[in-house]
């Protein structure tokens, strides 16, 4: 029941993520006003704003102007819902689970914005950093696991420092928003363990390389190709959160087998 409830809550939060994706890059306030069509600016009724279902019921078009509703809307809602369910499955209802659920909302929004606008807005990155600080300290206080909090600090410095060096060496190839995002990402992964931190650190460039390959194929060559790197950090983050320790253990066992 916890997983089902978390998934349903995630779908609703995914609808809110779409508000952030639409309004923050445009410089609009997200806390006030009802949802509205980006084309005709008509307010959207609550029954037309049910996650996924309304998109299907309206046949992917605005009720008022008949403009197509992009598939990004249900994709974001489903992504947040799935991540909420996976977090509940892996972490229950702990303080870390609440942090990861909030991170799911923000990271999905950040990935979508970076894909579309090639930037990671500070309000979302700083909101994630603030939540990481508060909830990790809270969890450490409740569990008495201060060593995990120390690992979080090391993870923040290590991953943030790694991307800072990359940005400093080649600022045209990496935005400073990626550096700022790496700090809370590294803190969470460090808190979860060395295995999660290692997988997240190594996974970022690997996922980034895959995104670069896809972008090059779509552009018909590598010259002048630009792609958003934030989703690579975010994708590696979630791989590490959900399966990092298992991947790290598998790799260590494999390496040990090779050594023998």
FILUMSE-547525 format. One record per residue: x, z, y of N, C-alpha, C, O in turn. Coordinates in steps of 0.2 Angstrom, whole numbers, plus 5000, padded with zeros to 4 digits. Layout:
! FILUMSE-547525
XZYXZYXZYXZY/...
***
This chain:
! FILUMSE-547525
500450004994500050005000500450005006500349975011/501050045006501450045012501749975013501749955019/501949935008502249865009501649825012501749785017/501049825010500549785012500349805019500249755024/500349865021500149885028500749865032500549845038/501349875030501949855034501849775036502049755041/501749735031501649665032501149645037501249605041/500549675036499949665041500149685048500049645053/500549745048500749765055501249715058501249695064/501649685053502149635055501849575058502149545063/501349555055500949495057500749505064500749455068/500449565066500249575072500749585077500749555083/501349615075501949615079502249545080502549535086/502149505075502349435076501949395082502249355085/501349415082500949385088501249405095501249365099/501449475095501749495101502449465102502649445108/502749445097503449415098503349345101503749325105/502749315099502649245102502549255110502749215114/502249315112502149325119502849325122502949305128/503349365119503949375122504349305122504649295127/504249265117504549205117504349155122504749115125/503749165124503449115129503549145136503649095140/503549205137503549235144504249255146504349235152/504649285142505349305145505749245147506049255153/505849195144506249135147505949105153506349085157/505349115154504949085160505049135166504749125171/505249195164505349245170504649285171504549315176/504149275166503549305167503549375164503849395159/503049425167502949485164502649485158502149445157/502849525153502549525146502049575145501649575140/502049625149501649685148500949685150500549725148/500849635155500149635158499849565157500249515156/499149565157498849495156498749485148499149495144/498149445147498049425140498449365138498749325143/498449345132498749285130498349225132497749225133/498749175134498449115137498749055134499349055132/498448995134498748935132499248915137499148915143/499848895134500348875139500248805142500548785147/499748765140499548705143499048705148499148695154/498448735146497848735151497848805154497448815159/498248855152498248925155497648955154497549005158/497148935150496548975148496749035144497049025139/496349085146496449145142496249135135495749105133/496549165130496449155123496049215120496249275121/495449205118494949265115495349295109495749265106/495149355108495449395103495349355096495749365092/494749325095494549295088494949225088495049205082/495249205093495749145093496449165092496949125093/496549235092497249255092497449305086497849345086/497049285080497249325074497849285071497849225070/498349325069498949295067498849245061498449265056/499149185061499049135056498349105055498249045056/497849155054497249125052496949085058496649035057/496949115064496749075070497049005071496648955072/497649005069498048935070497748885065497648825066/497548915059497248865054496548855055496348795055/496148905058495448895059495348845065494848805065/495748845070495748805075496048735074496048685078/496248725068496548665066497148645070497248585072/497548695072498148685076498148665083498548635085/497548675086497348645092497048705097496648745094/497248705103496848745108496148735108495948675108/495748785108495048775108494748745115494248705115/495148755120494948725127495148665129494748615131/495848645128496148585130496248535124496448485125/496248565118496348525112497148505111497248455107/497548535115498248515115498548555108498248605106/498948515104499248545098499548615099499948625104/499448665095499748725095500448725090500348705084/501048725093501648715089501648765083501348815083/501948735078501948775071502448835072502448875067/502848835078503248895079502848965079503049015077/502148955081501749015082501649055075501849115074/501349015070501249055064501949065060501949115056/502449025061503149035058503449105060503649145056/503349115067503549175070503149235067503449285065/502549235067502149285064502249295057502349355055/502349245053502449255046503149285045503249325040/503649265049504349285048504349365049504649405046/504049385055504049455056503649495051503849555049/503149465049502749505043503149515037503149565034/503449455035503849465029504449515030504549555025/504749515035505349565037505049635037505349675034/504449645040504149715039504049735032504249795030/503749685028503649705021504249715017504349765013/504849675018505449685015505749755017506049795013/505749775023506049835026505649895023505949945021/504949895022504549945019504749955012504850005009/504849895009505049895001505749925000505849964996/506249915005506949935004507050005007507350045004/506650025012506850085016506250135017506350185020/505650115014505150165015504850175022504850125026/504750235024504550245031505050295035504850335039/505650285033506250325036506350305044506050255046/506750335047506850315054507250255054507150215059/507650245049508050175049507550125048507650065051/507050135044506450085043506150065049506050005051/505950115053505650095060506150065064505950015068/506750075064507250045068507249965066507349925070/507349955059507349885057506749845058506749785059/506149885058505549845060505549825067505349765068/505749865071505849855078506349795079506249745083/506849795075507349745076507149685073507349625076/506649685068506349625066505949585071506049525072/505549625075505149595081505649565086505549505088/506149595088506649575093507049515090507149465094/507349525084507849475082507449405081507749355082/506849405078506449345077506349315084506449255085/506149355089506049325096506649295099506649245102/507249335098507849315100508049245097508349205101/507949245091508149185087507749125090508049065091/507149135090506749075093506849055100506948995101/507049105104507249085111507849055111507949005115/508349075107509049045107508948975105509348925107/508548965099508448895097508248845102508448785103/507748875106507448825111507748825118507848775121/508048885120508348885127509148895127509448895132/509448905121510148915120510348975125510848975128/509949035124510149095128509849155124509349145121/510149215125509849275122509749315128510149345131/509049325130508949365136509149435136509049475130/509449465141509649535141509149585140509249635136/508549575142508049625141507949645134507849695132/507949585129507849595122508449625119508349675115/509049605121509649625118509749705120509949745115/509549715126509649785128509149835125509249895123/508549805124508049845121508249865113508149915111/508549815110508749825103509349875103509349925099/509749875108510349915108510049985110510350035107/509649995114509350065116508950095110509050155108/508650055106508250075100508750095095508650145091/509250055094509850075089510150145091510250185086/510250155097510650215099510150275097510350325094/509550275099509050325099508950345091508950395089/508750285088508450295081509050315076508950355071/509650285077510150305073510450375074510550415069/510450395080510550465081510050515078510250565075/509450495079508850535076508950535069508850595066/509050485065509150485058509750525056509650565051/510250515059510850555057510750635058510950675054/510350655063510150725064509650745059509750805057/509250705057508750725052509050735045508950775041/509550685043509850685037510550725037510750735031/510750735042511450765043512050725041512550745040/511850655041512450605039512750585045512650525047/513150625048513550605054514150555052514350515057/514350555046514850505044514550435045514950385047/513950425044513550355044513550345052513650285054/513450395056513450375063514150355066514150315070/514650385063515350365065515450295062515750255066/515150275056515250205054514850155059515150105060/514350185061513950135066514350125072514350065075/514650175075515150165081515650115079515850075083/515950125073516550075071516250005070516549955072/515650005067515349935066515249905073515349845074/514949935078514849905084515449885088515449825090/515949925087516649905091516949845087517149805090/516849845080517249795076516849725077517149675079/516249725076515849665077515849635084515949575085/515649685088515649665096516349645098516449595101/516949675095517549655097517749585094518149545098/517549575088517749515085517449455089517749405090/516749465091516449405094516749405102516749345105/516949455104517249455111517849415111518049375115/518249425106518949385105518749315105519049275108/518249295100518049225100517849195106517949145108/517449235110517149215117517749205121517749155125/518149255122518749245126519249195125519449155129/519349175118519749125116519449055118519749005120/518749045117518448985118517748995121517248995117/517649015127517049025130516548975130515948985130/516748905129516248855129515948845122515448815122/516248875117515948875111515548935109515148935104/515548985113515149045111514849075118515249085123/514249095118513949125124514149205124514149235119/514149235130514249305130513649345127513749405125/513049315127512449345124512549355117512349405114/512949315114513149325107513549385106513449425101/514049395110514449455110514049525111514149565107/513549525116513149575117512749595111512649655109/512449545108512049555102512449575096512149615092/513049565096513449585090513549665090513649685085/513449695096513649765096513049805093513249845088/512449795094511949835090511849815083511749855079/511949745082511949725075512549755071512349775065/513149765074513649795070513549865069513749895064/513249905074513049975073512549985068512650025064/512049945067511549955062511949935055511849975050/512249885054512649865048513149925046513149945040/513449945051513950005050513650065047513850095043/513050075050512650135048512450135041512450175037/512250065039512050055032512550055027512450065021/513150045029513750055024514249995025514149945029/514850005023515449965024515249895021515449845023/514849895015514749835012514249785016514349725017/513749825019513249785023513649755029513549705032/514149795032514549775038514949715036514949665040/515249715031515749665028515349595027515549545030/514749605024514349545023514049515029514049455030/513849555034513649535040514149505044514049455048/514749535044515349505048515549435045515649385049/515549435039515849365036515249315036515349255037/514649345035514049295035513949255041513649205041/514049285047513949255053514249185054513949135055/514949185053515249115053515049075048514949015049/514849095042514649055037513949025039513848965038/513449065041512849035043512848995049512548945050/513349015054513448965059513748905057513548855060/514148905052514448835050513948795047513948735048/513448825044512848785041512448755046512248705046/512348795051511948775057512248715061511948665063/512948725061513348665065513248605061513248555063/513348615054513248555050512548515050512548455051/512048555050511348525051511348495058511048445059/511548525063511548495070511948435070511748385074/512548435067512948375067512548315063512648255065/512248335058511848275054511348255058511248195058/510948295062510348275066510648235072510248185074/511248245074511448205080511848145078512048105082/512048135071512348085069513148085070513448035070/513348145071514148155073514248225076513748255077/514848235076515048305078515248305086515248365089/515348255089515548245096514948275100514448245100/515048325105514648345109514048385107513548395110/514048405100513548435097513448505100513948545100/512948535102512748605104512248635099511748595098/512348695097511848725093511848805095512348825097/511348835094511248905095511548945090511448935084/512048995092512449035087512049095086512149135081/511649125091511249185090510949185083510949245080/510549135081510249135075510649145069510449175064/511349125069511749135064511949215063511949235058/512049245069512149315069511549355066511649405062/510949335068510349365066510249355058510049395055/510349295056510249275049510749315045510449345040/511349315047511849355043511649435043511749465038/511349455049511149525049510649545044510749595041/510149495043509649515039509849505031509549545027/510249455030510549455023510949515021510849545016/511349545026511649605025511249665024511349705020/510749675029510249725028509949735022509949785019/509649675019509249675013509649675007509449705002/510249635007510649625001511349635001511749624997/511549665007512249665008512649715003513149685000/512449775002512749814997512849774990513349784986/512349744988512349704981512849654981513149634977/512849614987513249554988513949584988514449554984/514149634991514849664992515049684985515649674983/514549724981514749744974514949684970515449684966/514449634970514649574966515249544967515649524963/515449544974516049504976516649544973517149524971/516649614974517149654972517249654964517849654962/516749654961516749644953517049574951517449574947/516849524955517149464954517849454955518249424951/518049484961518749484963519149524957519749504956/518949584955519249624950519349584944519849584940/518849544942518849504936519349454936519749434932/519449424942519949374943520649404943521149374940/520749464946521349494946521649514938522249504937/521149524934521349544927521449474924521649474918/
***
